[in-house]
Amino acid sequence: MNKIVSLILLLFISISTHAQNEIEMADTMRSNGKIYTVVAVCLTILFGLFFYVFTLDKKISRLEKENNTKL
């Protein structure tokens, strides 16, 4: 079992080191200025998810508080 886990771990390490050599797309996007658009979209989605989770937590907390006062 340890041999299989070690083999899989080494396989993932070799894949990740191979992938680090191929950054042509990032260089192209950076030179065109499109990388900032990608980062802005990712940050917008991330902030939207955080806002959604925060408001959902507030609503759930309010409902739990109302439910506890009724009992």
Secondary structure as GFF3:
##gff-version 3
##sequence-region A 1 71
A	DSSP	alpha_helix	2	19	.	.	.	ID=ss1
A	DSSP	alpha_helix	24	32	.	.	.	ID=ss2
A	DSSP	alpha_helix	35	70	.	.	.	ID=ss3
###
